[in-house]
Every structure is written in structure tokens, then in C-alpha cells.
């Protein structure tokens, strides 16, 4: 019976991953818009502002596209794939 040996995993550089994604100009703009939506609706503890049509899919920051939902509901929506 042959024994399998595991390859050592390459250690991830989370700082580099963060910098390459979150410091892009597009991501900064989106983050600023999300923050503006939070200030506009002021959801309160345990709640988050949800964009009905995500900004990444062309949704805006208008009142009609925003709603306050529980944190659990909003995070569950993010995991859905279409």
C-alpha cells in the first residue's frame, strides 16, 4: 500500500491580494458609493443596506435600488450565483 505525501502549500500573501484588488480605482469608487448608501439610509445594528441590482451589474445608488435588510439576508444574497 503506497502512502501519499502531501505537497507543502504555498503560503498566501493576503496583503498583496488586498492591495491588488481593493486599491484599484474602480473598487475605491464602488466602496465610496456603498458608504454613501449606508450614510443615506442609516440601517442600524444588525442591518445592512442592500442594492437590489448590484452596482457591479450596473445598479445605481438611487433610493429605488436600496433597501435595508438583515446582515444574514444580505450575505446570503452574495453567495447566490446566476
C-alpha positions as a Markdown table, in Angstrom:
| # | Residue | x | y | z |
|---|---|---|---|---|
| 1 | Unk | 0.0 | 0.0 | 0.0 |
| 2 | Unk | 1.5 | 3.3 | -1.1 |
| 3 | Unk | 1.4 | 6.3 | 1.2 |
| 4 | Unk | 0.5 | 9.6 | -0.3 |
| 5 | Unk | 2.6 | 12.5 | 0.7 |
| 6 | Unk | 1.1 | 16.0 | 0.8 |
| 7 | Unk | 2.8 | 18.8 | -1.1 |
| 8 | Unk | 3.6 | 21.7 | 1.1 |
| 9 | Unk | 1.1 | 24.5 | 0.4 |
| 10 | Unk | 2.4 | 27.8 | -0.8 |
| 11 | Unk | 1.7 | 30.5 | 1.9 |
| 12 | Unk | -0.7 | 33.1 | 0.7 |
| 13 | Unk | 0.2 | 36.8 | 0.8 |
| 14 | Unk | -3.0 | 38.4 | 1.9 |
| 15 | Unk | -1.6 | 41.9 | 1.9 |
| 16 | Unk | -0.6 | 41.6 | -1.7 |
| 17 | Unk | -4.0 | 40.1 | -2.6 |
| 18 | Unk | -5.7 | 43.0 | -0.8 |
| 19 | Unk | -3.6 | 45.6 | -2.4 |
| 20 | Unk | -4.1 | 44.3 | -6.0 |
| 21 | Unk | -7.9 | 44.1 | -5.6 |
| 22 | Unk | -9.0 | 46.8 | -3.1 |
| 23 | Unk | -6.7 | 49.6 | -4.2 |
| 24 | Unk | -7.9 | 49.7 | -7.8 |
| 25 | Unk | -9.7 | 52.9 | -8.8 |
| 26 | Unk | -12.9 | 51.0 | -9.7 |
| 27 | Unk | -13.1 | 49.3 | -6.3 |
| 28 | Unk | -12.5 | 52.6 | -4.5 |
| 29 | Unk | -15.4 | 54.2 | -6.3 |
| 30 | Unk | -17.7 | 51.3 | -5.5 |
| 31 | Unk | -16.7 | 51.3 | -1.8 |
| 32 | Unk | -17.4 | 55.1 | -1.7 |
| 33 | Unk | -20.8 | 54.5 | -3.2 |
| 34 | Unk | -21.6 | 51.7 | -0.7 |
| 35 | Unk | -20.5 | 54.0 | 2.2 |
| 36 | Unk | -22.7 | 56.8 | 0.8 |
| 37 | Unk | -25.7 | 54.4 | 0.7 |
| 38 | Unk | -25.1 | 53.4 | 4.3 |
| 39 | Unk | -25.0 | 57.1 | 5.4 |
| 40 | Unk | -28.2 | 57.8 | 3.4 |
| 41 | Unk | -30.3 | 55.0 | 5.0 |
| 42 | Unk | -28.5 | 54.6 | 8.3 |
| 43 | Unk | -29.5 | 50.9 | 8.7 |
| 44 | Unk | -28.8 | 50.4 | 12.5 |
| 45 | Unk | -27.3 | 47.5 | 14.3 |
| 46 | Unk | -27.5 | 44.1 | 12.7 |
| 47 | Unk | -28.8 | 45.6 | 9.4 |
| 48 | Unk | -27.2 | 46.4 | 6.1 |
| 49 | Unk | -28.0 | 48.4 | 3.0 |
| 50 | Unk | -28.7 | 46.1 | 0.1 |
| 51 | Unk | -28.6 | 47.1 | -3.5 |
| 52 | Unk | -31.4 | 45.3 | -5.3 |
| 53 | Unk | -29.4 | 45.4 | -8.6 |
| 54 | Unk | -25.8 | 45.2 | -7.5 |
| 55 | Unk | -23.5 | 48.0 | -8.5 |
| 56 | Unk | -21.2 | 45.5 | -10.2 |
| 57 | Unk | -24.2 | 44.6 | -12.5 |
| 58 | Unk | -25.0 | 48.2 | -13.3 |
| 59 | Unk | -27.2 | 49.1 | -10.4 |
| 60 | Unk | -27.2 | 52.6 | -9.0 |
| 61 | Unk | -27.3 | 54.3 | -5.7 |
| 62 | Unk | -30.8 | 55.7 | -6.1 |
| 63 | Unk | -33.4 | 55.3 | -3.4 |
| 64 | Unk | -35.4 | 52.8 | -5.5 |
| 65 | Unk | -32.4 | 50.4 | -5.7 |
| 66 | Unk | -31.7 | 50.5 | -2.0 |
| 67 | Unk | -33.3 | 48.5 | 0.9 |
| 68 | Unk | -32.4 | 47.7 | 4.5 |
| 69 | Unk | -32.1 | 44.0 | 5.2 |
| 70 | Unk | -30.6 | 41.9 | 8.0 |
| 71 | Unk | -26.9 | 41.2 | 7.7 |
| 72 | Unk | -27.7 | 37.4 | 7.3 |
| 73 | Unk | -30.0 | 38.0 | 4.4 |
| 74 | Unk | -27.6 | 40.3 | 2.6 |
| 75 | Unk | -24.6 | 37.9 | 3.0 |
| 76 | Unk | -26.8 | 35.0 | 1.8 |
| 77 | Unk | -27.6 | 37.0 | -1.4 |
| 78 | Unk | -23.9 | 37.5 | -2.1 |
| 79 | Unk | -23.3 | 33.7 | -2.3 |
| 80 | Unk | -26.0 | 33.1 | -4.9 |
| 81 | Unk | -24.8 | 32.5 | -8.4 |
| 82 | Unk | -26.8 | 33.3 | -11.6 |
